Amino acid sequence: MTTISEEQELQLLTVPEAQAMLKIGRTRLYALLADGQLESVRIGTSVRIPLASIRQFITDLRADDKE
């Protein structure tokens, strides 16, 4: 069994935390997850969004704006 370090755990956001960071609603967040624009991991029945995935999503949005 692999253990998650405290630092790695801090890099996993709950759905409400990810919503707050992106300033979007729950439905939109789940749509982004379903479309593969954001990654998620499951811990039991809980959904967590890696902070790195959110950062990459924002970077991709900014790159799209420049095109």
Helices and strands as residue ranges (DSSP letters): H 6-10, E 12-13, H 15-22, H 26-34, E 41-43, E 46-50, H 51-66
